[in-house]
Amino acid sequence: MKKKIINIAISGALGRMGKILTKEIKKKKNIKLTHLLIQNKEKILIQDKNQNNHLNKKKLFTTLEDLIKEEKKKKFDLLIDFSTPKATLKMIEYCVKNKKKIIIGTTGFNTIQINKIKKASKKIPILYSPNFSIGINIMHKIIKYISLILGNNSDIEIIESHHRNKIDAPSGTALQLGKIISKSMNWNFDKSAIFSRYGNIGIRKKNKIGFSTIREGNTIGEHTVLFSNKYEKISINHKATHRSIFAKGAIEAVIWINEKKNGLFKMSDFLKRKSIYKKNKI
């Protein structure tokens, strides 16, 4: 039986992830790229053939405003969004109105924005993840396990490093790691998290999670979680060496979420379908 083609739109098409997603989708037989969504101010950029020859088909470019106006352009099933919180919320509003599914990799949402995503997920399926790397999601399982054993007797630090152009800090992935630890320990994340240290801060208190942020060069993404006590230290590290890992993870999730009717999902929900997860009940 021939598999149904899934028509995909990409929001943030001229961004780092948008360009990689475009390349990766072209390798898939059952996924078709139909729209490349850009901002109005980016229209002039697509005039430069040399700058954008990686995209080839300029006819795929459109803005959300143009998409709303032209009914014939609404023929896609699912939107992949790696943009900004403000732009993402506009995309979600469009998807709800037009019953489109959406995968979100944008980071930097505040509590109010997260609540809007949750509300929208009651009407459409949304898969939201600050990090689509399979390795990072395995790291989630590891730190959850370590937290349960050593969390009450260890100083916990999360160190993250990204490229100089990343605008939110700490990274969405670092915050997610901290929230996993807090949940495992039944701590209040907002009270446990330490985001800054300056001056005479006194000795380190128990049941706290320290965050350190590095912004330099062209670092794709590196996250380290430390559990340290008087006698030993455990360091769990993940380093992304190519952005394609995020694109591949997002594209793998496309087929899975395309079968859903509504709901808010995480990468861990998608990964449970993997045989190794099912077999070991992870």
C-alpha positions in Angstrom: 0.0 0.0 0.0 1.4 3.4 -1.1 2.0 5.8 1.8 0.2 9.1 1.8 2.3 12.1 1.0 2.5 14.6 3.8 2.6 18.3 2.6 4.9 20.4 4.8 5.3 24.1 5.4 8.4 25.6 7.1 8.2 28.7 9.2 11.5 30.6 9.6 12.6 29.3 6.2 15.6 31.6 5.9 17.0 30.8 9.4 19.7 28.3 10.3 17.2 25.5 11.0 14.9 26.5 8.1 17.6 26.0 5.6 18.7 22.6 7.0 15.0 21.4 7.2 14.6 22.3 3.6 17.6 20.2 2.6 16.5 17.2 4.8 12.9 17.2 3.6 14.1 16.9 0.0 15.6 13.5 0.9 12.3 12.1 2.0 10.0 10.3 -0.5 6.8 10.6 1.5 7.1 14.2 2.6 6.7 17.1 0.2 7.7 20.7 0.9 5.0 23.1 -0.3 5.6 26.4 1.5 8.6 28.4 2.9 7.2 31.0 5.2 9.2 34.2 5.7 8.6 37.6 7.2 7.6 40.6 5.0 11.0 42.2 5.6 12.7 39.1 4.2 11.1 39.3 0.8 14.0 41.3 -0.6 16.4 38.5 0.4 14.9 36.0 -2.0 15.8 38.2 -4.9 19.4 37.2 -4.5 19.7 33.9 -6.4 23.2 33.3 -5.2 22.3 33.7 -1.6 19.4 31.4 -1.7 20.2 28.8 -4.3 20.0 26.1 -1.7 16.2 26.6 -1.8 15.9 26.5 -5.6 12.2 26.9 -5.9 11.5 30.6 -5.1 7.8 30.0 -5.8 7.6 28.2 -2.5 8.2 31.5 -0.6 5.3 33.2 1.0 4.4 35.2 4.1 1.7 34.5 6.6 -0.1 37.5 5.5 -0.1 36.3 1.9 -1.1 32.8 3.0 -4.2 34.2 4.8 -5.2 36.1 1.6 -4.7 33.3 -0.9 -6.9 30.3 -0.4 -5.1 28.2 -3.0 -1.9 28.3 -0.9 -3.4 26.6 2.1 -2.7 23.1 0.8 -0.3 21.8 3.4 -0.9 19.3 6.3 1.7 20.3 8.8 3.8 23.2 9.8 7.3 23.0 11.2 8.2 26.1 13.1 11.7 27.2 14.2 11.3 31.0 14.4 10.6 33.4 17.3 8.0 33.2 20.1 6.0 36.1 18.7 6.0 34.6 15.2 5.3 31.1 16.5 2.1 32.3 18.2 0.9 33.8 15.0 1.5 30.5 13.2 -0.3 28.6 15.9 -3.3 31.0 15.6 -3.3 30.3 11.8 -3.0 26.5 12.3 -5.9 26.4 14.8 -8.1 28.4 12.4 -7.2 26.2 9.4 -6.9 22.9 11.3 -3.2 22.4 10.6 -0.8 20.3 12.7 2.3 22.0 14.0 5.8 21.0 15.3 7.5 23.7 17.3 11.3 24.0 17.9 11.3 27.6 18.9 12.6 28.5 22.3 12.3 31.5 24.7 8.6 31.3 25.5 7.3 32.9 28.7 4.6 31.3 30.9 1.8 33.2 29.2 2.9 32.0 25.8 3.3 28.4 26.9 -0.3 28.6 28.2 -1.5 29.8 24.8 0.3 26.8 23.2 -1.5 24.4 25.7 -4.8 26.0 25.0 -4.3 25.6 21.2 -3.4 21.9 21.6 -6.9 21.2 22.7 -8.0 21.8 19.1 -5.0 20.7 17.1 -2.0 18.3 17.6 1.2 20.2 18.7 4.6 18.6 19.3 6.7 21.1 21.2 10.4 20.4 22.0 13.2 22.8 22.8 15.6 20.2 21.4 14.8 17.5 18.8 18.1 15.7 19.3 17.6 12.0 20.1 20.8 12.2 22.3 19.4 15.0 24.4 16.2 13.2 25.0 18.1 10.1 26.1 20.0 12.5 28.5 16.6 13.4 30.0 16.2 9.8 31.1 19.7 9.6 32.5 19.4 12.7 34.7 16.0 11.7 35.9 17.5 8.5 37.2 20.5 10.1 38.7 18.4 12.8 40.4 16.3 10.2 42.2 19.4 8.6 43.7 21.8 11.6 44.3 19.7 14.7 44.0 19.3 15.3 47.7 23.0 14.9 48.4 24.5 16.7 45.5 25.2 20.2 44.2 23.6 20.4 40.8 24.8 22.6 38.0 23.7 23.0 34.4 26.1 24.6 31.9 25.1 25.4 28.4 27.0 26.9 25.5 25.7 28.3 22.2 26.7 30.5 19.3 26.9 34.2 19.8 23.7 35.0 17.9 21.4 33.0 20.2 19.1 35.5 21.8 17.5 33.6 24.7 19.3 32.5 27.9 19.5 30.0 29.4 18.7 27.8 26.5 15.3 26.1 26.3 17.1 22.8 26.5 18.9 23.8 29.7 15.6 24.9 31.3 14.0 21.7 30.3 16.9 19.7 31.9 16.4 21.7 35.1 12.7 21.2 35.2 13.1 17.4 34.7 15.4 17.4 37.8 13.0 19.5 39.8 10.1 17.3 39.0 12.0 14.2 39.9 12.9 15.7 43.3 9.5 17.3 43.9 11.2 20.7 44.0 9.6 24.0 43.0 11.6 24.9 39.9 11.2 28.6 40.2 12.5 28.5 43.8 15.3 26.1 43.1 16.8 27.6 40.0 19.7 30.0 40.3 20.3 32.1 37.2 22.8 34.6 38.4 25.6 34.9 40.9 27.4 38.2 41.7 29.2 39.6 44.8 29.1 38.0 48.2 26.5 35.4 47.7 27.3 33.2 50.7 27.7 29.4 50.8 25.8 27.3 48.4 22.4 26.2 49.6 20.9 22.7 49.3 18.2 21.8 46.8 19.3 24.4 44.3 20.1 24.1 40.5 22.7 26.5 39.2 22.6 27.6 35.6 25.6 28.9 33.6 25.4 30.4 30.1 28.1 30.7 27.5 27.7 32.6 24.2 30.6 32.4 21.9 31.6 31.9 18.2 29.6 29.4 16.2 28.9 26.7 18.9 25.9 24.7 17.8 24.9 23.5 21.3 26.5 21.9 24.3 24.9 21.0 27.6 26.5 19.6 30.8 24.7 18.5 34.0 26.9 18.1 37.1 26.0 16.2 40.2 28.7 16.8 42.8 29.1 15.9 46.5 31.9 15.5 49.0 33.2 12.2 47.6 32.4 12.1 43.8 31.2 14.0 40.8 29.0 12.8 37.9 29.1 14.8 34.7 26.6 14.2 31.9 27.5 16.0 28.6 25.8 16.3 25.2 27.4 18.1 22.3 25.7 18.8 19.0 28.2 18.8 16.1 25.8 19.4 13.3 22.4 21.1 13.2 21.0 18.3 11.0 20.4 16.2 14.1 17.6 18.7 15.1 16.1 18.7 11.6 16.2 14.9 11.4 14.5 14.5 14.8 11.7 17.0 13.8 11.1 15.3 10.4 11.0 11.9 12.1 8.2 13.2 14.3 6.2 14.5 11.4 4.7 11.1 10.4 3.9 10.3 14.0 2.1 13.5 14.8 0.3 13.5 11.5 -1.9 10.7 12.8 -3.0 12.6 15.9 -6.2 14.6 16.2 -5.2 17.0 19.0 -3.1 17.2 22.1 0.3 18.6 23.3 3.2 16.2 22.8 6.9 16.1 23.6 9.8 14.3 22.0 9.6 11.7 24.7 6.0 10.8 23.6 7.3 10.3 20.1 10.3 8.2 21.2 8.2 5.8 23.2 7.2 4.3 19.8 10.9 3.2 19.4 11.3 -0.5 20.1 14.1 0.0 22.6 11.8 2.3 24.7 8.9 -0.1 24.6 11.0 -3.2 25.4 12.7 -1.6 28.4 9.6 0.4 29.5 11.7 3.6 29.6 
